[in-house]
Amino acid sequence: MAALQEIGKKPVLRAPAPKRQKCGLWAPCPPGNFAYRILSGGGKWRRPKICFEDEEFINERNYEHKSGIIIAIVNYKTGKLVSRNFFEMWARDHSREMMDFIRKAPEGTLLLMATHDDGSSRLNDDAKKLVEELGSKEIKNIKFRSSWVFIAAKGFKLPDNIQKEKINHSDQTKNRYKGWPAEIQIEGCIPRNLI
């Protein structure tokens, strides 16, 4: 009887599960491109994430809750992590150490940066100027608890048509997480033939 009931039924069509893209991008990068995604911290507990070519250099598992700016330096030719460091900007001024870290980044590297909680209170003008020289248009506008993400190239130029920077200022009337701003992100594809 059950076999006869199955004869008249239409088959159920199911869409295949979407293929996961590198760094969680919605669409795959074209061949000959690196995928990247930088996510600032959000609220008190949402940690920043830095992903490059599907390797999460910074995520919830390897980032302690601190208030400041995190920077990952990536070798542009290989796509591999060269170094990463965190610079506290709430309790003490670590601007000098951050500037030294940026200056020591080799030519031919990418610098991926994100804030968590507050990256501005102790960030001095010299450090802001150095980041501005890398191409940032928003670092001088960073305020208390602004969410900020940025990608820069050292020794070469990134294409104008990729997302390089984003900022979201803390606004007590609009903040998502009880007085804390929401996370923001930039993502996209970087051609591998720029140098």
C-alpha positions in Angstrom: 0.0 0.0 0.0 2.8 2.4 0.9 4.5 1.8 -2.4 1.3 2.7 -4.3 1.0 6.0 -2.3 4.5 7.0 -3.3 3.7 6.7 -7.0 1.6 9.9 -7.2 3.9 12.1 -5.1 6.1 14.7 -6.7 9.8 14.5 -5.8 11.0 17.1 -3.3 13.7 19.3 -4.9 16.2 20.7 -2.5 18.8 23.3 -3.4 22.3 22.1 -2.7 24.0 23.6 0.4 25.9 26.7 -0.6 29.6 26.3 -0.9 31.6 28.0 1.8 33.9 30.7 0.4 37.3 31.7 1.8 37.0 33.9 4.9 33.3 33.5 4.7 32.9 35.9 1.7 29.5 35.7 -0.1 31.1 35.1 -3.4 34.4 33.5 -4.4 37.4 35.6 -5.4 38.4 35.3 -9.0 41.4 33.1 -9.7 44.7 35.0 -9.0 43.2 36.9 -6.0 43.6 36.7 -2.2 40.4 36.8 -0.1 40.4 39.0 3.0 37.9 39.9 5.8 38.6 42.2 8.7 36.0 42.5 11.5 36.4 45.0 14.4 35.3 44.0 17.9 31.8 44.9 18.8 30.3 45.4 22.2 32.3 44.2 25.2 32.5 40.5 24.2 32.5 40.3 20.3 36.2 39.9 19.4 37.9 41.2 16.3 38.6 38.8 13.5 41.3 39.1 10.8 41.1 36.5 8.0 43.3 36.3 5.0 43.1 33.6 2.3 40.9 31.5 4.7 43.4 31.6 7.6 42.1 33.3 10.7 45.0 35.2 12.1 42.8 36.7 14.8 39.6 35.2 16.1 37.7 34.4 19.4 40.1 31.6 20.3 43.4 33.4 20.0 42.5 36.9 21.1 42.3 38.0 24.7 39.9 40.7 25.7 41.9 43.8 25.5 41.2 47.4 24.5 43.1 48.7 21.6 44.4 48.1 18.1 45.4 44.7 16.7 47.7 44.5 13.6 48.5 41.4 11.4 51.3 41.7 8.9 51.0 39.4 5.9 53.5 38.5 3.3 51.9 39.6 0.0 53.7 37.0 -2.2 52.9 34.0 0.0 49.7 35.1 1.8 51.2 33.9 5.1 51.3 35.6 8.4 54.6 37.4 9.2 53.7 38.8 12.6 50.8 40.0 14.7 50.6 42.2 17.7 48.2 44.0 20.0 48.6 47.6 21.2 46.7 48.6 24.3 45.3 52.1 24.0 43.2 52.5 27.1 45.3 51.8 30.2 48.7 53.0 28.7 50.0 54.7 25.6 51.5 52.0 23.4 51.7 54.3 20.3 55.5 54.2 20.2 55.5 50.3 20.1 52.8 50.3 17.5 54.8 52.8 15.3 57.9 50.6 15.7 55.9 47.5 14.7 54.6 49.2 11.6 57.9 50.6 10.6 59.6 47.2 10.9 57.0 45.6 8.6 59.0 44.5 5.5 58.3 46.0 2.1 55.9 43.8 0.1 53.6 43.2 3.1 50.0 43.9 3.9 49.0 45.4 7.2 45.5 44.4 8.4 44.2 46.4 11.4 41.2 46.4 13.7 40.1 47.9 16.9 38.4 46.3 19.9 36.7 48.5 22.6 38.8 51.6 22.6 41.7 52.2 20.2 41.9 55.9 20.5 42.2 57.2 24.1 46.0 57.0 24.2 46.8 56.8 20.4 49.0 59.8 19.8 49.2 62.1 16.8 52.5 60.7 15.5 51.0 57.2 15.3 47.9 58.5 13.6 50.1 60.3 11.1 52.0 57.1 10.3 48.8 55.2 9.7 47.6 58.0 7.6 50.7 57.8 5.5 49.8 54.1 4.8 46.5 55.4 3.2 44.1 55.7 6.1 41.5 58.5 5.7 39.7 57.8 9.0 42.5 57.3 11.6 42.4 61.0 12.5 38.7 60.8 13.1 38.9 57.8 15.5 37.2 58.6 18.8 36.5 56.8 22.1 35.2 53.3 21.3 35.0 53.9 17.5 34.9 50.6 15.6 37.6 50.8 12.9 39.1 48.4 10.4 41.8 49.1 7.8 44.0 47.3 5.3 47.2 48.8 3.8 50.1 47.8 1.6 53.7 48.6 2.4 55.9 49.2 -0.6 53.2 48.9 -3.2 49.7 50.2 -4.0 46.4 48.5 -3.5 43.7 48.9 -6.2 41.3 51.8 -5.7 38.2 49.7 -6.1 38.7 47.5 -3.0 37.4 48.1 0.5 40.3 49.5 2.5 38.8 51.1 5.5 35.6 51.6 7.5 34.8 53.4 10.8 31.7 53.5 13.0 31.7 56.0 15.9 30.2 55.2 19.3 26.9 56.9 19.7 25.1 56.2 23.0 21.7 56.7 21.4 22.3 54.2 18.6 24.8 51.7 20.0 23.7 48.1 19.6 25.3 46.5 22.7 24.2 48.6 25.8 26.4 51.5 25.2 28.9 49.7 23.0 29.1 50.2 19.2 28.5 47.4 16.8 31.3 45.7 14.9 32.0 46.7 11.3 33.9 44.9 8.6 35.6 45.2 5.2 36.1 42.3 2.9 37.1 41.6 -0.7 39.6 40.2 -3.1 43.2 41.5 -3.7 44.9 40.7 -7.0 48.1 38.7 -6.6 50.0 40.5 -9.3 50.5 43.9 -7.8 54.3 43.5 -7.4 
